[in-house]
């Protein structure tokens, strides 16, 4: 079931990329979705246990995506060809490189120009290797986003932290963790958290597991919301990402490199002017940490290396005091 849930998020993100004009990013995710559910999923040992209605919704998504991906492919090929033709045109306009050679024995001793090499023929130009789109500077590709220096801003309403800790207070008094999902929209190249969803969940003193996640996905579909991260409490500990937290957060960032993990530590909370202490906002290091966690097959609490670190405090976020926030508490539904 986890693959099917990830597939829904994959399509949702692909649609967002398509709407913002990032055709390459959109096509990559559509392609991953089709590869997973047309080629790989049937080989999974638990494939036959997936409910029929879930498979049916998945097949409907495939029928929707296949023609869209084909159109995207044609658009990208035409775009690549235009880039390649432009590259050839620019190459042909480059002037010949000349070496200046002086003749000391000459009466005037005036330098004369001598070509260093014959001009390239057009036949040789046509044999150039295919233009590599991954080096195109005008658009950040999906792969290039996996770089700690290229992350879009995530806007977080301050209400996220204050309301969440209030809603988690009963569990906190019982030394039980609480978790929620942060969703929102893409607007002017910023990722804005607009909704916080608290799913039905099971919590312990050091873990929290959501239940009935289909309710979250249905709500996101109805309101066209993308997943931007998650939030949870450490009732008696400081704010950090445990090994379990890292494995929980990894899928978020695999789909959305900017996705954040907010950890609230109520025991250490203090209010100082407009800043809320006793919490932190984290992100897994994209170049090293994400790959390490994705390849780690251990479960439960287990040691991870700390040098180099696997995660860091997020610095691509902006807290907004007056930003609106809608809250859905599915625990009471």
C-alpha positions as CSV (number, residue, x, y, z in Angstrom):
1,X,0.0,0.0,0.0
2,X,2.9,2.4,0.7
3,X,3.8,2.3,-3.0
4,X,0.3,3.2,-4.1
5,X,0.2,6.1,-1.6
6,X,3.6,7.3,-2.9
7,X,2.2,7.0,-6.4
8,X,-0.6,9.4,-5.6
9,X,1.8,11.9,-4.2
10,X,4.1,11.4,-7.2
11,X,1.3,12.3,-9.6
12,X,0.2,15.2,-7.5
13,X,3.7,16.7,-7.6
14,X,4.0,16.0,-11.4
15,X,0.9,17.9,-12.0
16,X,2.3,20.8,-9.9
17,X,5.5,20.9,-11.9
18,X,3.5,20.8,-15.2
19,X,1.3,23.7,-14.1
20,X,4.4,25.8,-13.2
21,X,6.0,25.0,-16.6
22,X,8.7,22.6,-15.3
23,X,8.1,20.1,-18.1
24,X,11.2,18.0,-17.4
25,X,10.4,17.6,-13.7
26,X,6.9,16.7,-14.5
27,X,7.9,14.1,-17.2
28,X,10.4,12.5,-14.8
29,X,7.8,11.9,-12.2
30,X,5.2,10.7,-14.7
31,X,7.8,8.3,-16.1
32,X,8.7,7.0,-12.6
33,X,5.0,6.5,-11.9
34,X,4.5,4.5,-15.1
35,X,7.6,2.4,-14.6
36,X,6.6,1.6,-11.0
37,X,3.0,0.6,-11.8
38,X,3.4,-0.8,-15.3
39,X,6.6,-2.8,-14.9
40,X,7.6,-3.3,-11.2
41,X,4.6,-3.5,-8.9
42,X,3.2,-6.8,-10.1
43,X,6.5,-8.5,-9.0
44,X,6.0,-7.3,-5.4
45,X,5.2,-10.3,-3.1
46,X,2.3,-8.4,-1.5
47,X,0.7,-7.3,-4.8
48,X,-2.2,-9.7,-4.5
49,X,-3.1,-8.2,-1.1
50,X,-3.8,-4.7,-2.4
51,X,-7.6,-4.0,-2.4
52,X,-9.3,-4.0,-5.7
53,X,-10.6,-0.4,-5.4
54,X,-7.0,0.8,-4.8
55,X,-5.8,-1.0,-7.9
56,X,-8.8,0.4,-9.8
57,X,-7.9,4.0,-8.9
58,X,-4.3,3.4,-9.8
59,X,-5.3,2.1,-13.2
60,X,-7.5,5.1,-13.8
61,X,-4.5,7.3,-13.0
62,X,-2.4,5.4,-15.5
63,X,-5.0,5.9,-18.2
64,X,-5.0,9.6,-17.4
65,X,-1.2,9.9,-17.4
66,X,-0.2,7.8,-20.4
67,X,-1.4,10.3,-23.1
68,X,-0.3,13.3,-21.0
69,X,3.2,11.8,-20.7
70,X,3.3,11.1,-24.5
71,X,2.4,14.8,-25.2
72,X,5.0,15.9,-22.8
73,X,7.6,13.7,-24.4
74,X,6.9,15.3,-27.8
75,X,7.1,18.8,-26.3
76,X,10.4,18.1,-24.7
77,X,11.9,16.6,-27.8
78,X,10.9,19.6,-29.8
79,X,12.3,21.8,-27.1
80,X,15.6,19.9,-27.1
81,X,15.8,20.1,-30.9
82,X,15.3,23.9,-30.8
83,X,18.1,24.1,-28.2
84,X,20.4,22.0,-30.3
85,X,19.7,24.0,-33.5
86,X,20.4,27.2,-31.5
87,X,23.6,25.7,-30.2
88,X,24.7,24.9,-33.8
89,X,23.9,28.4,-35.0
90,X,25.9,30.0,-32.2
91,X,28.8,27.7,-32.9
92,X,28.9,28.7,-36.5
93,X,29.1,32.4,-35.6
94,X,32.2,32.0,-33.4
95,X,35.1,33.9,-35.1
96,X,38.3,32.0,-36.0
97,X,40.9,32.1,-33.3
98,X,44.0,34.0,-34.5
99,X,47.5,34.0,-33.2
100,X,49.5,37.2,-33.4
101,X,53.0,36.5,-34.8
102,X,55.7,39.2,-35.0
103,X,58.8,39.2,-37.3
104,X,61.8,40.8,-35.6
105,X,63.8,41.0,-38.8
106,X,61.1,43.1,-40.5
107,X,61.9,46.8,-41.1
108,X,58.6,48.0,-39.7
109,X,58.5,45.2,-37.1
110,X,54.6,45.3,-37.4
111,X,52.8,42.2,-36.1
112,X,50.8,40.3,-38.6
113,X,47.9,37.9,-38.0
114,X,48.2,34.3,-38.8
115,X,45.3,31.8,-38.4
116,X,46.1,29.2,-35.7
117,X,43.9,26.6,-37.4
118,X,41.7,26.3,-40.5
119,X,38.0,27.1,-39.9
120,X,35.8,24.2,-39.0
121,X,33.8,22.7,-41.8
122,X,30.1,22.4,-41.5
123,X,30.4,18.7,-42.1
124,X,32.3,18.3,-38.9
125,X,29.9,20.5,-37.0
126,X,27.1,18.1,-37.8
127,X,29.0,15.3,-36.2
128,X,28.9,17.0,-32.8
129,X,27.6,14.9,-29.8
130,X,24.0,15.3,-28.8
131,X,23.3,18.4,-26.7
132,X,23.1,17.5,-23.0
133,X,19.9,19.1,-21.5
134,X,21.1,18.5,-18.0
135,X,23.5,21.4,-18.4
136,X,20.8,23.9,-19.7
137,X,21.2,26.9,-17.4
138,X,17.8,28.5,-17.9
139,X,15.8,25.9,-16.0
140,X,16.5,24.0,-12.8
141,X,16.0,20.3,-13.5
142,X,14.6,17.7,-11.0
143,X,18.1,16.2,-10.5
144,X,19.6,19.7,-10.0
145,X,17.1,20.4,-7.2
146,X,18.9,17.7,-5.2
147,X,21.5,20.2,-4.2
148,X,21.6,21.9,-0.9
149,X,22.1,25.3,-2.5
150,X,19.1,25.2,-4.8
151,X,15.9,25.0,-2.8
152,X,12.7,27.0,-3.1
153,X,11.5,29.0,-0.1
154,X,9.0,27.3,2.2
155,X,6.6,29.8,3.9
156,X,5.3,28.6,7.3
157,X,2.5,30.3,9.2
158,X,3.6,30.7,12.9
159,X,0.2,29.3,13.7
160,X,1.4,25.9,12.6
161,X,3.6,25.6,15.7
162,X,1.3,27.3,18.2
163,X,-1.9,25.6,17.2
164,X,-0.3,22.2,16.8
165,X,1.2,22.2,20.2
166,X,-2.1,23.3,21.7
167,X,-3.9,20.4,19.9
168,X,-1.2,18.0,21.0
169,X,-1.2,19.2,24.7
170,X,-3.4,16.3,26.0
171,X,-1.1,13.7,24.4
172,X,1.9,15.7,25.7
173,X,0.7,15.5,29.2
174,X,0.4,11.7,28.8
175,X,4.0,11.6,27.4
176,X,2.6,10.5,24.0
177,X,3.8,11.9,20.6
178,X,1.5,13.6,18.2
179,X,2.0,14.1,14.4
180,X,0.5,16.1,11.6
181,X,0.9,16.6,7.9
182,X,1.8,20.0,6.4
183,X,0.2,20.7,2.9
184,X,-0.2,23.7,0.7
185,X,0.5,25.2,-2.7
186,X,3.1,26.5,-5.1
187,X,2.8,30.2,-5.8
188,X,5.4,32.4,-7.5
189,X,8.1,29.8,-7.0
190,X,7.4,29.6,-3.2
191,X,6.0,26.6,-1.4
192,X,3.3,28.0,1.0
193,X,1.9,25.9,3.8
194,X,-1.8,26.6,4.0
195,X,-3.3,23.5,5.6
196,X,-2.3,21.3,8.6
197,X,-3.9,17.9,8.8
198,X,-3.8,15.7,12.0
199,X,-4.7,12.1,11.0
200,X,-6.0,9.4,13.1
201,X,-2.9,8.0,14.8
202,X,-1.3,5.8,17.3
203,X,1.3,7.4,19.5
204,X,3.8,6.2,22.1
205,X,6.5,8.1,24.2
206,X,8.9,8.0,21.3
207,X,6.9,7.3,18.1
208,X,3.7,8.2,16.2
209,X,2.1,6.3,13.4
210,X,-0.7,7.8,11.2
211,X,-3.8,5.6,10.5
212,X,-6.4,5.8,7.7
213,X,-4.1,7.8,5.5
214,X,-6.5,7.6,2.7
215,X,-8.5,10.3,4.4
216,X,-5.5,12.6,4.1
217,X,-5.1,11.8,0.4
218,X,-8.8,12.3,-0.3
219,X,-8.8,15.7,1.4
220,X,-5.7,16.8,-0.5
221,X,-7.2,15.7,-3.8
222,X,-10.4,17.7,-3.0
223,X,-8.5,20.8,-2.2
224,X,-5.6,20.3,-4.7
225,X,-2.9,20.4,-1.9
226,X,0.6,19.2,-2.2
227,X,2.6,17.7,0.7
228,X,5.3,20.0,2.0
229,X,6.3,18.2,5.2
230,X,5.2,17.0,8.6
231,X,5.3,18.0,12.2
232,X,5.5,16.0,15.4
233,X,6.2,16.4,19.1
234,X,9.0,15.1,21.4
235,X,7.0,15.3,24.7
236,X,10.0,14.9,27.0
237,X,13.0,15.3,24.7
238,X,14.8,18.0,22.8
239,X,14.2,18.8,19.2
240,X,16.1,16.5,16.8
241,X,15.5,13.8,14.2
242,X,15.8,10.3,15.5
243,X,16.6,7.4,13.2
244,X,12.9,6.6,12.9
245,X,12.2,10.3,12.1
246,X,14.8,10.2,9.4
247,X,13.2,7.2,7.8
248,X,9.8,8.8,8.1
249,X,11.0,12.0,6.5
250,X,13.0,10.5,3.7
251,X,10.0,9.8,1.4
252,X,8.8,13.4,1.8
253,X,12.1,14.7,0.5
254,X,12.4,12.1,-2.3
255,X,9.2,13.6,-3.8
256,X,9.8,17.2,-2.7
257,X,13.4,18.1,-1.9
258,X,12.3,21.2,0.0
259,X,10.0,19.2,2.3
260,X,10.5,20.0,6.0
261,X,10.2,18.2,9.3
262,X,9.2,20.3,12.3
263,X,9.9,18.9,15.7
264,X,8.3,20.5,18.7
265,X,9.7,20.0,22.2
266,X,7.0,21.2,24.6
267,X,9.2,20.5,27.7
268,X,11.7,23.0,26.6
269,X,9.4,25.6,25.0
270,X,9.9,29.2,25.8
271,X,8.3,32.3,24.2
272,X,10.6,35.2,23.4
273,X,9.0,38.1,21.6
274,X,7.8,36.7,18.2
275,X,10.1,33.7,18.2
276,X,9.1,30.3,19.5
277,X,12.0,28.3,21.1
278,X,12.0,24.7,21.9
279,X,11.3,23.6,18.3
280,X,13.3,23.2,15.2
281,X,12.8,22.8,11.5
282,X,15.0,20.2,9.8
283,X,15.9,18.9,6.3
284,X,17.9,15.8,5.4
285,X,21.1,16.7,3.6
286,X,20.3,16.1,-0.1
287,X,23.7,15.2,-1.4
288,X,24.7,12.6,1.2
289,X,22.0,12.1,3.8
290,X,19.1,11.4,1.6
291,X,20.9,8.7,-0.3
292,X,22.2,7.1,2.9
293,X,18.7,7.0,4.5
294,X,17.1,5.7,1.3
295,X,19.6,2.8,1.1
296,X,19.3,2.0,4.8
297,X,17.3,-1.2,5.3
298,X,17.2,-1.2,9.1
299,X,13.9,-0.6,11.0
300,X,13.1,0.7,14.4
301,X,15.6,2.8,16.4
302,X,19.1,2.1,15.2
303,X,22.4,4.1,15.1
304,X,23.3,6.3,12.1
305,X,26.6,7.9,11.5
306,X,26.9,11.5,12.7
307,X,30.0,12.5,10.8
308,X,29.3,13.7,8.2
309,X,25.8,14.6,9.5
310,X,22.7,13.3,7.8
311,X,20.5,16.3,8.4
312,X,20.6,20.0,9.3
313,X,18.4,22.9,10.3
314,X,16.4,24.2,7.4
315,X,17.5,27.6,6.2
316,X,15.1,27.8,3.2
317,X,12.1,28.6,5.3
318,X,10.3,31.9,6.2
319,X,8.0,32.2,9.2
320,X,4.9,34.4,8.6
321,X,3.0,35.8,11.6
322,X,-0.2,36.7,9.8
323,X,-0.3,33.9,7.2
324,X,-3.6,32.1,7.2
325,X,-3.8,28.4,8.1
326,X,-6.6,25.9,7.9
327,X,-6.6,22.9,10.3
328,X,-8.3,19.6,9.9
329,X,-8.2,17.3,12.9
330,X,-9.2,13.8,11.6
331,X,-8.7,12.3,15.1
332,X,-12.1,13.7,16.1
333,X,-14.0,12.6,12.9
